[in-house]
Amino acid sequence: MVVSETSSGTPVVEMTAEEYAAYLDREVRDATGLSAAEFRRAYLAGTLDEADPAVSELAGLLRIGQNGHAA
């Protein structure tokens, strides 16, 4: 992981694909008790409550990990 700052002081964190996958898995497990893979499957199947802010946040993290593409 590389941590730097922009010229205006905004933190920038760059992770390898492996680091991001581990981060995502921790975040998903902490919020839902599911692995990232289980969450992805449930999200794509439409079985999660999309009104839950945690689900929306985690779905966003899935997209970030896909370089902005949908999970």
DSSP file (Angstrom, degrees, kcal/mol; ACC not computed):
  #  RESIDUE AA STRUCTURE BP1 BP2  ACC     N-H-->O    O-->H-N    N-H-->O    O-->H-N    TCO  KAPPA ALPHA  PHI   PSI    X-CA   Y-CA   Z-CA
    1    1 A M              0   0    0      0, 0.0     2,-0.5     0, 0.0    14,-0.2   0.000 360.0 360.0 360.0 137.6    0.0    0.0    0.0
    2    2 A V  E     -A   14   0A   0     12,-2.6    12,-3.0     2,-0.0     2,-0.5  -0.974 360.0-166.9-118.6 125.7    1.2    3.5   -0.9
    3    3 A V  E     +A   13   0A   0     -2,-0.5     2,-0.2    10,-0.2    10,-0.2  -0.954  22.7 145.8-114.1 127.8   -0.1    6.5    1.0
    4    4 A S  E     -A   12   0A   0      8,-2.8     8,-3.0    -2,-0.5     2,-0.3  -0.775  35.6-120.1-142.3-173.1    0.6   10.0   -0.4
    5    5 A E  E     -A   11   0A   0      6,-0.3     2,-0.1    -2,-0.2    -2,-0.0  -0.976  17.7-121.8-135.6 149.9   -1.1   13.4   -0.6
    6    6 A T    >   -     0   0    0      4,-2.2     3,-1.9    -2,-0.3     6,-0.0  -0.312  46.0 -94.0 -76.0 173.3   -2.2   15.6   -3.3
    7    7 A S  T 3  S+     0   0    0      1,-0.3    -1,-0.1     2,-0.1    -2,-0.0   0.755 129.0  53.5 -62.9 -22.8   -0.8   19.2   -3.4
    8    8 A S  T 3  S-     0   0    0      2,-0.1    -1,-0.3     0, 0.0     0, 0.0   0.407 124.5-102.6 -92.2   2.8   -3.8   20.4   -1.5
    9    9 A G    <   +     0   0    0     -3,-1.9    -2,-0.1     1,-0.3    -5,-0.0   0.518  68.8 149.5  93.7   5.8   -3.3   17.8    1.3
   10   10 A T        -     0   0    0      1,-0.1    -4,-2.2    -5,-0.0    -1,-0.3  -0.600  49.9-118.2 -73.1 126.1   -5.9   15.2    0.3
   11   11 A P  E     -A    5   0A   0      0, 0.0     2,-0.4     0, 0.0    -6,-0.3  -0.376  27.0-163.5 -65.8 142.0   -4.8   11.7    1.3
   12   12 A V  E     -A    4   0A   0     -8,-3.0    -8,-2.8    -2,-0.1     2,-0.5  -0.996   2.9-168.5-127.6 124.3   -4.4    9.2   -1.5
   13   13 A V  E     -A    3   0A   0     -2,-0.4     2,-0.5   -10,-0.2   -10,-0.2  -0.964   1.6-168.3-116.3 122.5   -4.2    5.5   -0.8
   14   14 A E  E     -A    2   0A   0    -12,-3.0   -12,-2.6    -2,-0.5     2,-0.3  -0.946   8.9-176.0-112.2 128.3   -3.1    3.1   -3.5
   15   15 A M        -     0   0    0     -2,-0.5     2,-0.1   -14,-0.2    -2,-0.0  -0.899  25.8-118.8-121.5 150.1   -3.6   -0.6   -3.0
   16   16 A T     >  -     0   0    0     -2,-0.3     4,-2.6     1,-0.1     5,-0.2  -0.356  40.7-101.9 -71.8 166.7   -2.6   -3.6   -5.0
   17   17 A A  H  > S+     0   0    0      1,-0.2     4,-2.3     2,-0.2     5,-0.1   0.886 125.3  50.6 -58.0 -39.3   -5.5   -5.8   -6.2
   18   18 A E  H  > S+     0   0    0      2,-0.2     4,-2.1     1,-0.2    -1,-0.2   0.908 110.1  48.7 -67.2 -42.6   -4.7   -8.3   -3.4
   19   19 A E  H  > S+     0   0    0      1,-0.2     4,-2.4     2,-0.2    -2,-0.2   0.906 112.5  48.6 -63.4 -41.8   -4.6   -5.6   -0.7
   20   20 A Y  H  X S+     0   0    0     -4,-2.6     4,-3.0     2,-0.2     5,-0.2   0.903 109.0  52.7 -66.8 -39.9   -7.9   -4.2   -1.9
   21   21 A A  H  X S+     0   0    0     -4,-2.3     4,-2.4    -5,-0.2    -1,-0.2   0.909 111.6  46.3 -61.3 -41.9   -9.5   -7.7   -1.9
   22   22 A A  H  X S+     0   0    0     -4,-2.1     4,-2.2     2,-0.2    -2,-0.2   0.913 113.5  49.0 -66.2 -42.8   -8.4   -8.2    1.7
   23   23 A Y  H  X S+     0   0    0     -4,-2.4     4,-2.5     2,-0.2    -2,-0.2   0.936 112.4  48.1 -59.9 -48.3   -9.7   -4.8    2.7
   24   24 A L  H  X S+     0   0    0     -4,-3.0     4,-2.7     1,-0.2     5,-0.2   0.909 110.0  51.7 -60.8 -44.4  -13.0   -5.4    1.0
   25   25 A D  H  X S+     0   0    0     -4,-2.4     4,-2.5    -5,-0.2    -1,-0.2   0.910 111.0  48.1 -61.0 -42.6  -13.4   -8.8    2.6
   26   26 A R  H  X S+     0   0    0     -4,-2.2     4,-2.6     2,-0.2    -2,-0.2   0.931 112.8  48.1 -62.3 -46.0  -12.8   -7.3    6.1
   27   27 A E  H  X S+     0   0    0     -4,-2.5     4,-1.8     2,-0.2    -2,-0.2   0.916 114.1  45.8 -62.3 -44.3  -15.2   -4.4    5.5
   28   28 A V  H  X>S+     0   0    0     -4,-2.7     4,-2.9     2,-0.2     5,-0.8   0.923 113.6  48.8 -66.4 -44.5  -18.0   -6.8    4.3
   29   29 A R  H  X5S+     0   0    0     -4,-2.5     4,-1.3    -5,-0.2    -2,-0.2   0.912 111.2  50.4 -62.3 -42.2  -17.4   -9.3    7.1
   30   30 A D  H  <5S+     0   0    0     -4,-2.6    -1,-0.2    -5,-0.2    -2,-0.2   0.884 119.4  36.7 -62.6 -38.2  -17.5   -6.5    9.7
   31   31 A A  H  <5S+     0   0    0     -4,-1.8    -2,-0.2    -5,-0.2    -1,-0.2   0.815 138.3   8.3 -85.5 -32.5  -20.8   -5.1    8.3
   32   32 A T  H  <5S-     0   0    0     -4,-2.9    -3,-0.2     2,-0.3    -2,-0.2   0.609  85.2-120.4-127.5 -18.7  -22.6   -8.2    7.3
   33   33 A G  S  <<S+     0   0    0     -4,-1.3     2,-0.2    -5,-0.8    -4,-0.2   0.419  78.8 114.3  83.7  -2.7  -20.9  -11.4    8.5
   34   34 A L  S    S-     0   0    0     -6,-0.6    -1,-0.4     1,-0.1    -2,-0.3  -0.630  71.4-113.0 -95.5 157.0  -20.6  -12.5    4.8
   35   35 A S     >  -     0   0    0     -2,-0.2     4,-2.7    -3,-0.1     5,-0.2  -0.428  35.2-106.7 -75.4 165.5  -17.4  -12.9    2.8
   36   36 A A  H  > S+     0   0    0      1,-0.2     4,-2.6     2,-0.2     5,-0.2   0.893 122.9  51.4 -60.9 -39.2  -16.9  -10.5   -0.1
   37   37 A A  H  > S+     0   0    0      2,-0.2     4,-2.2     1,-0.2    -1,-0.2   0.910 110.9  47.1 -65.6 -42.1  -17.7  -13.3   -2.5
   38   38 A E  H  > S+     0   0    0      2,-0.2     4,-2.6     1,-0.2     5,-0.2   0.916 112.9  49.6 -64.3 -42.7  -20.9  -14.2   -0.7
   39   39 A F  H  X S+     0   0    0     -4,-2.7     4,-3.1     2,-0.2     5,-0.2   0.930 109.7  51.1 -61.5 -45.6  -22.0  -10.5   -0.5
   40   40 A R  H  X S+     0   0    0     -4,-2.6     4,-2.7     1,-0.2     5,-0.2   0.926 111.8  47.0 -58.6 -46.5  -21.3  -10.1   -4.3
   41   41 A R  H  X S+     0   0    0     -4,-2.2     4,-1.9     1,-0.2    -1,-0.2   0.933 114.7  46.2 -62.0 -45.7  -23.4  -13.2   -5.1
   42   42 A A  H  X>S+     0   0    0     -4,-2.6     5,-2.2     2,-0.2     4,-0.7   0.895 113.1  50.3 -64.5 -40.1  -26.3  -12.0   -2.8
   43   43 A Y  H ><5S+     0   0    0     -4,-3.1     3,-1.0     1,-0.2    -2,-0.2   0.941 112.2  45.8 -63.4 -47.7  -26.1   -8.5   -4.2
   44   44 A L  H 3<5S+     0   0    0     -4,-2.7    -1,-0.2     1,-0.3    -2,-0.2   0.822 110.9  53.9 -65.8 -30.3  -26.2   -9.6   -7.8
   45   45 A A  H 3<5S-     0   0    0     -4,-1.9    -1,-0.3    -5,-0.2    -2,-0.2   0.591 111.4-123.2 -78.5 -11.0  -29.1  -12.0   -6.9
   46   46 A G  T <<5S+     0   0    0     -3,-1.0    -3,-0.2    -4,-0.7     4,-0.1   0.726  74.5 125.8  77.6  21.8  -31.1   -9.1   -5.4
   47   47 A T      < +     0   0    0     -5,-2.2     2,-0.3    -6,-0.2    -4,-0.2   0.423  48.3  87.4 -94.7   1.5  -31.4  -10.8   -2.0
   48   48 A L  S    S-     0   0    0     -6,-0.5     2,-1.0    -5,-0.2     3,-0.0  -0.727  87.7-108.0 -99.8 152.0  -30.0   -7.9    0.0
   49   49 A D    >   -     0   0    0     -2,-0.3     3,-1.8     1,-0.2     6,-0.3  -0.667  28.4-168.3 -79.4 102.1  -32.0   -4.9    1.3
   50   50 A E  T 3  S+     0   0    0     -2,-1.0    -1,-0.2     1,-0.3     6,-0.1   0.591  82.9  68.8 -71.7  -8.5  -30.8   -2.1   -0.9
   51   51 A A  T 3  S+     0   0    0      4,-0.1    -1,-0.3     5,-0.0    -2,-0.1   0.633  78.3  97.1 -79.3 -14.1  -32.5    0.4    1.5
   52   52 A D  S X> S-     0   0    0     -3,-1.8     4,-1.7     1,-0.2     3,-0.6  -0.649  73.8-145.0 -75.6 120.4  -29.8   -0.5    4.0
   53   53 A P  H 3> S+     0   0    0      0, 0.0     4,-2.5     0, 0.0     5,-0.2   0.829  98.2  58.6 -57.5 -32.0  -27.1    2.1    3.8
   54   54 A A  H 3> S+     0   0    0      2,-0.2     4,-2.7     1,-0.2     5,-0.2   0.893 103.8  51.6 -64.8 -38.5  -24.4   -0.5    4.6
   55   55 A V  H <> S+     0   0    0     -3,-0.6     4,-2.6    -6,-0.3    -1,-0.2   0.932 111.1  47.2 -63.6 -45.2  -25.5   -2.5    1.5
   56   56 A S  H  X S+     0   0    0     -4,-1.7     4,-2.0     2,-0.2    -2,-0.2   0.918 113.0  48.9 -62.2 -43.6  -25.2    0.6   -0.7
   57   57 A E  H  X S+     0   0    0     -4,-2.5     4,-1.8     1,-0.2    -2,-0.2   0.931 113.4  45.8 -62.9 -45.4  -21.8    1.5    0.8
   58   58 A L  H  X S+     0   0    0     -4,-2.7     4,-2.1     1,-0.2    -1,-0.2   0.879 109.3  54.9 -67.4 -36.8  -20.4   -2.0    0.3
   59   59 A A  H  X S+     0   0    0     -4,-2.6     4,-1.9     1,-0.2    -1,-0.2   0.891 106.9  52.5 -62.0 -37.3  -21.8   -2.2   -3.2
   60   60 A G  H  X S+     0   0    0     -4,-2.0     4,-2.3     1,-0.2    -1,-0.2   0.891 106.7  52.0 -63.1 -39.5  -19.9    1.0   -3.9
   61   61 A L  H  X S+     0   0    0     -4,-1.8     4,-2.2     1,-0.2    -2,-0.2   0.869 106.1  54.7 -66.1 -35.0  -16.7   -0.6   -2.6
   62   62 A L  H  X S+     0   0    0     -4,-2.1     4,-0.7     1,-0.2    -1,-0.2   0.931 109.3  48.1 -60.1 -44.1  -17.3   -3.6   -5.0
   63   63 A R  H ><>S+     0   0    0     -4,-1.9     5,-2.6     1,-0.2     3,-0.7   0.891 108.3  53.2 -65.7 -40.0  -17.5   -1.1   -7.9
   64   64 A I  H ><5S+     0   0    0     -4,-2.3     3,-1.9     1,-0.3    -1,-0.2   0.930 106.9  53.0 -59.7 -43.9  -14.3    0.7   -6.8
   65   65 A G  H 3<5S+     0   0    0     -4,-2.2    -1,-0.3     1,-0.3    -2,-0.2   0.685 105.9  54.8 -65.1 -17.4  -12.5   -2.7   -6.7
   66   66 A Q  T X<5S-     0   0    0     -3,-0.7     3,-1.2    -4,-0.7    -1,-0.3   0.116 124.3-103.7 -99.8  19.7  -13.7   -3.2  -10.3
   67   67 A N  T < 5S-     0   0    0     -3,-1.9    -3,-0.2     1,-0.2    -2,-0.1   0.876  83.1 -46.1  57.8  40.0  -12.2    0.1  -11.5
   68   68 A G  T 3 <S+     0   0    0     -5,-2.6    -1,-0.2     1,-0.3     2,-0.2   0.369 110.6 124.2  89.2  -5.0  -15.6    1.7  -11.5
   69   69 A H  S <  S-     0   0    0     -3,-1.2    -1,-0.3    -6,-0.5    -3,-0.3  -0.630  71.6 -93.9 -88.2 149.1  -17.4   -1.2  -13.3
   70   70 A A              0   0    0     -2,-0.2    -1,-0.1     1,-0.2   -10,-0.1  -0.216 360.0 360.0 -58.5 149.5  -20.5   -2.8  -11.8
   71   71 A A              0   0    0    -12,-0.2    -1,-0.2    -3,-0.1   -27,-0.1   0.480 360.0 360.0 -63.6 360.0  -19.8   -5.9   -9.7
